[in-house]
């Protein structure tokens, strides 16, 4: 006989049923470093640091054994080596992490279609409407965590709350703790009930809130505010006067746990880009143009895989003193070929002072729209090897001219060429097809998997170990 809620076999109600809406925030534990340990089991239990292993690199991820020595994400690699010289340092492999991230999100989507990815290693899940299938929010969180462990052999922490803000902060509270004596497990799942939100939120530092970066934190510190509770006690008028109406009201609402932002699946990508920090400062405009051309090919390939074109091209340059400049140009048409992006990017680079040397260079495409939405920017090698052309209108700044029929022919030709190049790269690797301007530089690039976190420590190896 089924339990009626009152007999000896009745199941005690789960307090997390009071969490409505029910939002989960799933955050992988040391994701990149954990993937490396998964692929190299002999590293288990050792301090492993992933990122750019060269002197200009930064840490992307570190195991808890390394975190116990004070190593953290975004820290300069040279500092990480000082703190933990016996660690194993590995160059980051973004493509491998993206592969594991795709598998991770397939796990999430079995629980609910309302999944909002936040980077490769975290996501929000709205399980409000899945109680009949999954049970209480706590039960759903436990099931997600178990599935990630069983299917991917990776660990994650899950926060549960009525809002994305509370869920994200709760997942942080569920994390393991790095100690010199070893990794101390956290609760794994942390549920914040509606009645406990203020008690949970108010002791946290103000830096825990979205929108509170270093500059905002300093201004709040000037007001004597260091915790979320102290922030909530400030009059709203003071916040508006100090930070402006929109930002002031936003911060005041968050301090009261008021966050009604929904979980938005398939959030549209705003931009696609590629940037790299060089092993040594580069001064030669020709070499920088060649590097930018290679990066443009990478961006174009990502655009095509996503079925998108970009209407704006931005070039980013960081000097040795870490000052940064950027140049952008927007067209009335889009582009998804490396030749077109490179043509615009190299022209923009020509407007930047390169004499101080370049530490970091990048190119990105924004203003994204579906590839079949309209006309596209093309690049005409026949026009003296450097003429770009538009099928959508003039753009004289870049030597572009309206050639309607000719432009349409070029667009079709380059789309066909790009599709063939993508297929070759898919089968034989990214370095199997390159722009002719990169031929002299291929040997140096061939071994480089990725430079998102700075150059590797040794140009002849994929990583360094300690």
C-alpha positions in Angstrom: 0.0 0.0 0.0 1.5 3.4 -0.9 2.4 5.6 2.0 -0.1 8.4 2.7 2.4 10.6 4.5 1.3 9.7 8.0 1.9 6.0 8.5 5.2 4.3 9.6 6.4 3.9 5.9 5.9 7.6 5.1 8.9 9.4 3.6 9.9 12.6 5.4 9.4 15.6 3.2 12.5 17.1 1.6 13.0 20.7 2.7 14.4 21.6 -0.7 10.9 21.2 -2.1 10.5 24.8 -0.9 13.0 26.0 -3.5 10.8 27.4 -6.2 11.9 28.2 -8.8 14.6 25.5 -8.6 17.9 26.5 -10.2 21.1 24.4 -10.1 24.5 25.8 -10.7 27.0 23.0 -11.7 30.7 23.9 -11.5 33.4 21.5 -12.3 36.2 21.0 -9.8 39.5 22.1 -11.3 38.2 21.1 -14.7 41.2 21.6 -17.0 43.6 20.1 -14.5 41.2 17.2 -13.8 41.0 16.4 -17.5 44.8 16.2 -17.7 44.9 13.9 -14.7 42.1 11.8 -16.2 44.2 11.4 -19.4 47.4 10.8 -17.4 46.5 8.8 -14.3 50.1 8.7 -13.1 49.6 12.4 -12.1 46.8 11.6 -9.6 47.6 13.1 -6.2 50.3 15.4 -7.6 50.2 19.2 -7.9 49.3 19.8 -11.6 49.2 23.3 -13.1 47.7 23.9 -16.5 48.0 26.9 -18.7 50.8 28.7 -20.5 54.0 27.2 -19.2 56.4 29.9 -20.5 57.5 32.9 -18.5 54.7 34.9 -20.0 52.0 32.3 -19.4 49.2 32.4 -17.0 47.5 29.6 -15.0 44.3 28.3 -16.4 43.6 25.6 -13.8 45.4 23.8 -10.9 44.6 20.7 -9.0 43.8 21.1 -5.3 47.2 19.7 -4.4 48.7 22.8 -6.2 46.1 25.2 -4.8 47.2 24.2 -1.3 50.4 26.2 -2.1 48.5 29.3 -3.1 48.3 28.7 -6.8 45.2 30.0 -8.5 43.7 30.6 -11.9 44.9 33.7 -13.8 48.1 33.8 -11.8 51.3 34.4 -13.8 53.0 31.0 -14.3 56.2 32.4 -13.1 54.6 33.1 -9.7 53.1 29.7 -9.7 56.5 28.2 -10.2 57.8 30.1 -7.2 54.9 28.9 -5.0 55.0 25.3 -6.1 58.2 24.5 -7.9 57.7 20.8 -7.6 54.4 20.9 -9.6 53.8 19.3 -13.0 53.3 22.2 -15.5 51.3 21.3 -18.6 50.4 23.4 -21.6 46.6 23.9 -21.9 44.8 21.8 -24.5 41.6 23.8 -25.2 40.3 21.4 -27.9 40.4 18.5 -25.4 38.6 20.6 -22.8 36.0 21.6 -25.3 35.5 17.9 -26.2 34.9 17.0 -22.6 32.7 20.1 -22.1 30.5 18.9 -24.9 30.1 15.5 -23.3 29.4 17.2 -20.0 26.5 19.3 -21.5 25.1 16.2 -23.0 24.7 14.8 -19.5 23.0 18.0 -18.3 20.5 18.0 -21.2 19.3 14.6 -20.2 18.0 16.1 -16.9 16.4 19.3 -18.4 16.3 21.2 -21.7 16.8 24.4 -19.8 20.6 24.5 -19.6 22.5 27.7 -19.8 26.3 27.1 -20.4 28.7 29.5 -18.7 32.1 28.7 -20.3 33.3 25.2 -20.7 33.1 24.1 -17.1 29.9 25.4 -15.6 26.2 25.8 -16.3 22.9 26.7 -14.9 20.1 24.2 -15.0 16.4 25.0 -14.4 14.8 21.9 -12.9 11.6 23.6 -11.7 9.4 21.7 -14.1 11.2 18.3 -13.7 10.1 17.4 -10.1 8.0 14.5 -11.3 10.9 13.0 -13.1 13.8 14.0 -10.9 12.3 14.5 -7.5 13.2 17.3 -5.2 15.8 19.9 -6.2 18.3 18.3 -3.8 17.7 14.9 -5.4 18.1 16.4 -8.9 21.4 18.0 -7.8 22.7 14.7 -6.3 21.7 12.8 -9.5 23.5 15.3 -11.8 26.6 15.1 -9.7 26.5 11.3 -9.7 26.0 11.1 -13.5 29.0 13.4 -14.1 31.1 11.2 -11.9 29.9 7.9 -13.4 30.0 8.9 -17.0 33.0 11.3 -17.2 35.0 10.3 -14.1 35.1 13.9 -13.1 34.0 15.7 -10.0 31.7 18.7 -9.8 30.0 20.8 -7.1 26.3 21.8 -7.3 24.5 24.7 -5.8 20.7 24.9 -5.4 18.7 28.0 -5.0 15.7 30.0 -6.1 17.9 32.2 -8.3 21.0 32.0 -10.4 22.8 34.3 -7.9 22.1 32.0 -4.9 22.8 28.8 -6.9 26.1 30.0 -8.1 27.2 31.1 -4.6 26.0 27.9 -3.2 28.1 25.8 -5.6 31.1 27.7 -4.4 30.2 26.7 -0.8 30.0 23.1 -2.0 33.5 23.0 -3.3 36.4 21.0 -1.9 39.0 22.8 0.2 42.7 22.8 -0.6 44.9 22.1 2.4 48.6 21.2 2.8 47.6 17.9 4.3 45.5 17.1 1.2 42.2 17.9 -0.5 39.4 18.1 2.0 36.1 17.2 0.4 33.3 19.7 0.4 29.6 18.8 0.7 29.4 18.4 -3.0 25.8 19.7 -3.0 24.7 22.8 -1.2 21.0 23.8 -1.0 20.1 27.3 0.2 16.4 27.3 1.3 14.4 30.5 0.8 14.2 31.1 4.5 18.0 30.9 4.8 19.0 33.2 1.9 19.9 36.3 3.9 21.7 34.2 6.5 23.8 32.6 3.7 24.3 35.7 1.6 25.0 38.5 4.0 28.3 37.3 5.6 29.9 36.9 2.1 32.4 39.5 0.9 31.0 42.1 -1.6 33.3 40.7 -4.2 31.0 37.7 -4.3 28.3 39.6 -6.1 28.1 39.9 -9.9 29.2 43.3 -11.1 31.5 44.0 -8.2 35.0 44.1 -9.7 38.1 45.6 -8.2 37.1 49.2 -9.0 33.5 48.9 -7.5 34.9 47.0 -4.5 37.3 49.9 -3.8 34.5 52.4 -3.9 32.4 50.3 -1.6 35.3 49.9 0.8 35.5 53.7 0.9 32.0 53.6 2.2 33.0 51.1 4.9 31.2 48.3 3.1 32.9 44.9 3.0 30.2 42.3 3.3 27.0 41.8 1.4 25.0 42.4 4.6 26.7 45.8 5.1 25.8 46.6 1.5 22.1 45.7 2.0 22.0 48.1 4.9 22.9 51.1 2.7 20.1 53.3 1.6 19.2 52.7 -2.0 19.5 56.5 -2.6 23.1 56.3 -1.5 23.8 53.5 -4.0 22.2 55.3 -6.9 24.0 58.5 -6.1 27.3 56.7 -5.8 27.1 54.3 -8.7 24.4 55.6 -11.0 20.8 54.5 -11.2 21.1 51.2 -13.2 24.2 49.9 -11.4 23.2 51.1 -8.0 19.8 49.5 -8.1 21.3 46.3 -9.5 23.7 46.0 -6.6 21.1 46.9 -4.0 18.8 44.2 -5.4 21.5 41.5 -5.4 22.4 42.3 -1.8 18.7 41.5 -0.9 18.9 38.2 -2.9 16.6 39.7 -5.5 17.7 38.1 -8.9 15.0 37.3 -11.3 17.2 36.6 -14.3 16.0 33.4 -16.0 18.0 30.4 -17.1 18.4 31.0 -20.8 19.4 27.9 -22.9 21.5 28.4 -26.0 22.5 32.0 -25.2 23.6 33.5 -28.5 27.4 34.0 -28.9 28.3 37.7 -29.0 31.7 37.3 -30.5 34.3 34.8 -31.6 37.9 35.6 -31.3 41.5 34.3 -31.0 44.4 36.0 -29.2 47.9 34.9 -28.2 50.7 36.1 -26.0 54.0 35.8 -27.8 57.1 34.2 -26.3 59.0 37.4 -27.1 57.8 40.9 -28.1 57.3 41.2 -31.8 58.2 44.4 -33.7 58.1 43.4 -37.4 54.9 44.5 -39.1 55.2 41.7 -41.6 55.5 39.0 -38.9 52.6 40.5 -37.0 50.5 40.6 -40.1 51.3 36.9 -40.7 50.4 36.0 -37.2 47.1 37.9 -37.5 46.3 36.1 -40.7 46.8 32.7 -39.0 44.5 33.8 -36.2 41.9 35.1 -38.7 41.8 31.6 -40.2 41.1 30.1 -36.7 38.3 32.6 -36.1 36.8 32.0 -39.5 36.8 28.3 -39.0 34.9 28.7 -35.7 32.4 31.0 -37.4 31.7 28.4 -40.1 31.3 25.6 -37.6 28.7 27.7 -35.8 27.0 28.7 -39.1 27.6 32.4 -38.4 29.2 35.4 -40.1 30.6 38.5 -38.4 29.9 42.1 -39.4 32.5 43.7 -37.1 36.2 42.9 -37.0 38.3 44.0 -34.0 42.1 43.8 -33.6 43.6 43.9 -30.1 47.2 44.8 -29.4 48.9 44.6 -26.0 52.2 46.3 -25.5 55.1 45.2 -23.2 53.9 47.6 -20.5 50.5 45.8 -20.6 48.7 48.8 -22.0 46.2 47.7 -24.6 44.7 49.3 -27.7 42.1 48.0 -30.1 40.8 49.0 -33.6 37.4 47.9 -35.0 35.5 48.3 -38.2 31.9 47.4 -39.0 30.4 46.6 -42.3 26.8 46.2 -43.6 27.6 42.6 -44.5 29.2 39.6 -42.8 32.3 37.5 -43.3 33.3 33.9 -42.5 36.5 33.4 -44.5 40.0 33.8 -43.1 41.0 35.8 -46.2 38.3 38.4 -45.6 38.8 38.7 -41.9 42.6 38.9 -42.4 42.2 41.6 -45.1 40.3 43.8 -42.7 42.4 42.9 -39.6 45.7 43.6 -41.3 44.4 47.0 -42.5 43.3 47.8 -38.9 46.7 46.7 -37.6 48.3 49.2 -39.9 46.6 51.9 -37.9 48.3 50.8 -34.7 51.7 52.0 -33.5 53.8 48.8 -33.4 57.1 50.5 -32.5 56.9 49.7 -28.8 56.6 46.0 -29.6 53.7 43.7 -29.3 53.2 41.3 -26.4 49.8 40.0 -27.3 47.8 40.1 -30.5 44.2 39.1 -31.2 41.4 39.3 -33.7 37.7 38.8 -33.2 34.5 38.9 -35.1 31.3 40.3 -33.6 27.9 41.5 -34.8 27.2 37.8 -35.5 24.3 36.7 -37.6 23.3 33.5 -39.4 25.5 32.7 -42.4 22.5 32.6 -44.7 21.2 36.0 -43.6 22.6 38.0 -46.5 25.6 39.0 -48.5 29.2 38.5 -47.4 32.6 40.2 -47.6 35.0 38.4 -49.9 38.7 38.6 -50.7 40.0 38.8 -54.2 43.5 37.3 -54.7 43.2 38.1 -58.4 43.2 41.8 -57.6 46.9 42.0 -57.1 46.9 39.5 -54.2 45.2 41.8 -51.7 41.9 43.2 -52.9 38.9 42.6 -50.8 35.5 42.9 -52.2 32.0 43.2 -50.9 28.8 41.8 -52.3 26.8 44.2 -50.1 28.2 47.7 -50.7 31.3 49.8 -50.8 33.9 50.0 -48.1 36.6 52.2 -49.4 38.7 52.2 -46.3 39.9 48.7 -47.1 40.1 49.0 -50.8 36.7 47.3 -51.2 34.6 47.9 -54.2 31.1 46.9 -55.3 31.3 44.4 -58.1 28.0 42.6 -57.6 28.3 39.7 -60.1 32.1 39.3 -59.6 31.7 39.5 -55.8 29.0 36.9 -55.8 31.2 34.6 -57.8 34.1 35.2 -55.4 31.9 34.6 -52.4 30.7 31.2 -53.8 34.3 30.3 -54.6 35.7 31.1 -51.2 32.9 29.4 -49.4 33.6 26.2 -51.4 37.4 26.5 -50.7 36.8 27.2 -47.0 34.5 24.1 -46.8 37.2 21.9 -48.3 39.9 23.4 -46.0 37.6 22.7 -43.0 37.1 19.1 -44.0 40.9 18.6 -44.4 41.6 20.2 -41.0 38.9 18.0 -39.4 40.5 14.9 -40.7 44.3 15.7 -40.5 44.6 18.4 -37.9 44.5 22.2 -37.8 48.0 22.7 -39.2 47.3 20.6 -42.3 46.0 23.7 -44.3 47.3 27.2 -43.8 47.5 30.5 -45.7 50.4 30.8 -48.0 51.7 33.7 -45.9 52.2 31.3 -43.0 54.4 28.7 -44.8 57.6 30.0 -43.4 56.3 29.9 -39.9 54.6 26.5 -39.9 57.4 24.7 -38.2 57.3 27.0 -35.2 53.5 26.6 -35.0 53.2 22.9 -35.7 53.7 21.8 -32.1 51.6 24.5 -30.5 48.2 23.2 -29.5 46.9 26.5 -28.2 48.2 29.8 -26.9 45.2 31.1 -25.0 47.1 31.2 -21.8 50.5 32.3 -23.2 53.4 30.5 -24.9 54.7 27.2 -23.8 57.9 26.9 -21.8 59.8 25.1 -24.5 59.2 25.6 -28.2 60.2 22.0 -28.9 57.8 20.4 -26.4 54.1 20.4 -25.7 54.6 21.0 -22.0 56.9 20.9 -19.0 56.8 18.7 -16.0 58.2 19.0 -12.5 
